[in-house]
Amino acid sequence: MNDFAGYQQHIIELIYLVASALFILALKWMNTPATARRGILGGEIGMVLAIGGTLLEHGIVDYKWILVALVIGSGIGVPLGMVQMTAVPQRTALSHAFGAFCVTLVGTAEFYLRTPNVQPFMMSVLCCEVILGGLTVTGSLMAAGKLQEVLPQRPITFKGQNLFNLALFLAAAGIAVYLVRNPGATHLYPVMVGIALIFGIMLVIPIGGADMPTVISLLNSYAGLSAAAMGFVLNNKLLIIAGALDGSSGFILSVIMSKAMNRSFTNVLFGAFGQVAASAAATEEARPVKSASPDEAAGILAAASKVVIVPGYGMAVAQAQHKVRELYDSLTKRGVDVRFAIHPVAGRMPGHMNVLLAEADVPYDRLMEMDDINGDFAQTDVSLIIGANDVTNPAAKTDKSSPIYGMPVLDVEKSHTVMVVKRSMNPGFAGIDNPLYYMDQTLMLFGDAKVFVSNIVKELSGGHS
């Protein structure tokens, strides 16, 4: 019997090793669009192996409740996986909330099972687990609410907010230190968890819409770190590896995105970015703009030799990515050089535009990063902006009073002609008006992105025939 148990443990460790390797390879493959699908598949297989290996653990004496949990989890996960592309950012935030909730529950169960005989190291790791897990639960729910627009997208701030948040963090940390020294003080544990939950809310509500992509990746980092801490508590090497990969990759991505906005982490977390006076936007709306019809836009595009398409959240909302692909095909057949300019924080989650365009099978080599294409706008005949507001705003370079001043943006205003597909003159998600719309070379194409681009394609097809 002991030989069988030892053999079973070796099998489990081998499964965990393969799963860990797949998780590492998945991150590597997802570095480039060409291998991203392979990365997703590798991660999925790794997770299936991880779950299978866990179910083989000899410590499991009753599979009934595990099966119940699997059924409930699948019942929640399948519908979440079937949401529209526009809802993927908030679905991602909800996934972080569910994962962190699991970590917090497991940490709580382990605390009450082990107390008062908890070693100082284990107690410190357990406290880190539940604090990070707790703040990620509520923080992710707040982020999902902002993205779904059931909560105000603009920052919610009050006087002394940063000091209040700091006091919450210090209180949770102080209780954690006390519990490490006195693990029998069980009455303080729920207080620590409650403070962590409140801290998560307070951490996200002062953050504006323009910072949501960074917030999502940062919450992903918190969720991963809490899972790694849970791995130490449960003595599970796979959890430690997977959590460390998740936490470090989320943190690195957050750093990259903060640099893309020329902002620091402290500014993201405490800067209340996106808080703009409504009266300023209203003043800008009164300025005259030039507009064009689909046939006029088609004529300008047909006469161009170099076109850059700049996708944004407006394209995602209208689900216009497939029509944009048709536009790309139609222009390419005419001999027009068409490329796509991808800003690191376009949309509402990391890589949002890349995912949408990949779904429409736009060639990977046509997707250009901001640093690679910014120098080419001066030689571009037409820049076609589809629902991208903040990442094309020249105020980031010229207006020191603007909340986005210093944020690297796409230099579309250097193009010979700029055309902007937009429903109205309302400001973008960050609530900041864009002076690009009032420039002499800019034409506003008012209407639903999917419908307007479709009409342009029809005009191009008719003119070509």
Secondary structure, 3 states (H helix, E strand, C coil): CHHHHHHHHHHHHHHHHHHHHHHHHHHHHCCCHHHHHHHHHHHHHHHHHHHHHHHCCCCCCCCHHHHHHHHHHHHHHHHHCCCCHHHHHHHHHHHHHHHHHHHHHHHHHHHHHHCCCCCHHHHHHHHHHHHHHHHHHHHHHHHHHHHHCCCCCCCCCCCCHHHHHHHHHHHHHHHHHHHHHCCCCHHHHHHHHHHHHHHHHHHHCCCCHHHHHHHHHHHHHHHHHHHHHHHHHHCCHHHHHHHHHHHHHHHHHHHHHHHHCCCCHHHHHHCCCCCCCHHHHHHHHCCCCCECCHHHHHHHHHCCCEEEEEECHHHHHHCCHHHHHHHHHHHHHCCCEEEEEECCCCCCCCCHHHHHHHHCCCCHHHEEEHHHHHHHHHHCCEEEEECCCHHHCCHHHHCCCCCCCCCCCCCHHHCCEEEEEECCCCCCCCCCCCHHHHCCCEEEEECCHHHHHHHHHHHHHHHHC
